[in-house]
């Protein structure tokens, strides 16, 4: 029975359960809903919850576990000599799955009967040919052990699916009946619903956390894998980045980190003063009418996709810089792609981050501070400089650090504006590249996934992750310390 | 609390008074709201003048006219004449920033800056360039803290943050901060409303001492406080100055029935 049908049946049962629970509760109170402990809807909802939640949970777990179990059992039946030279068990298993899938299609399309599909032998039939006839192309001839494994795979899948349908529907029905039996006018359905809402919220929060943990674990394992193939010392302290897919690459992170930090630095030099002054103007000087108009307008900058900034860097800022600093004038710049191009554009992208966060923080400084300073005969700008900004400083530092971690993680602008050459240089008009841009180029090639040239992407990602995580923690720490001052 | 005024003795021993602040026909508008109507008042030098009245009667608004703090509110408009030492403070030639150095202000809630105690006091003198040297500044800070009656409590921790003091200490710090710029008038907007009785007592003692050098104008909700610390009292009601006179007379023998109703607790 397809999964969709199982879900549909469970949901139908839940709807029926809702109305039956409601009806039963009202009936037990003699038709007077005021005598019920909870509102009638709660009784219905509690039946619906008991019908759906446990059965759907079991369904999800079953769908995850069943392929693993079958894979394990089937791969055990493949003899070692059936694995060709230079291949792995994993490759053979993917053949097995493909053949099994092909047989399914053949049966569904009517090209084979169910009995025939489970009894054909390679000795008597050219399976590859037959499957090609129903549109399933196979890379090589099907060996007898592969076919037998595929047939076992199909049988087990079919049994598993049947078993799953029975178990899941039984649980749904069990929950339905249990909850319905419990429904009585004194049953505290409202509390049951309240509890399940709490678990729903906990579930949502844990999915976010578990995903993060999963991403970190995958980064860590692949990074470890990389360090088995490439020495960690050479990675962290190598000054040359020269991947070559034939082997013998030099994968030193230093030039990439340098490019990352250089571009981020320029971006912050652009974004912090402009953003901060904009924030001071908006929160201290602008009339409410200008503020209501200007603040959203600045924040529009934050909504522009970074690829559009990349285009801006590539087509406008780069050529402009080239005409000013290029070979025709001072000759500092060789091509439109440079650290300066990417840094300037990234700085513009970061302005709304700095200004919006700083604006909120400056607004959070109590009016009493300003009154106190103005009351002592300070001018507006003295007040801002000596009282408001120092009071807001920790928060502003937090905002700048958040902008910095955004700059370090930025990819698109770098790819389009800074070039692709990994270089250690002080000249901001030379092309350089960053960690993020190299992650893209290392993973989008057709390199063997288990080679150090591809796996280095994970080590780069891990390094970047540690840096930005550190910055974010620092930023949060500073912002939190700031909060304690006024509350 | 002693309901009887305690200041009769002080008043009689005070030297002859000069008028420090003169207000004539003052009108204040918040947008379309007419907040202060036709206020005429003469505030004397070296005297504590109390403004009393129910909430929203305009006493704080009028106080804020005296150092043009209302200028920082966009919709606020002031008409009429307010003169300090015979100089119209709303004249175009007057710089409100300079005026506020001359007319210090202490606010309802203690608002020390998030700086050290020393820097809180030194803030005004630094802005106005009152100190020639570091030693000079040290002296101003010490003198101001002594006048604020808080020197003994903080002299060992001048570089600790001002926000770490208790509420009463913070308010005295703010008074010391206002005193540090050598003002001639000190405006206090309910300076004790956020303080406990002990801290209130300390601040009231301080106000009484400050009278020897400054003209102090205090807005208060507490009639006992007005009776305790002030020599002159002005009663505001619905934006009008109803009655103004010696504190004794206002509390014992008010002329206006509205004043009598208010101080006897029937309105407000």
Interface residues (C-beta under 8 A of the other chain):
Chain A: X287 X366 X368 X369 X370 X371 X372 X373 X374 X375 X376 X377 X378 X379 X382 X386 X387 X390 X391 X485
Chain B: X67 X69 X72 X74 X97 X98 X99 X100 X101 X102 X104 X105 X107 X109 X111 X112 X113 X114 X115 X123 X124 X127 X128 X163 X174 X177 X178 X181
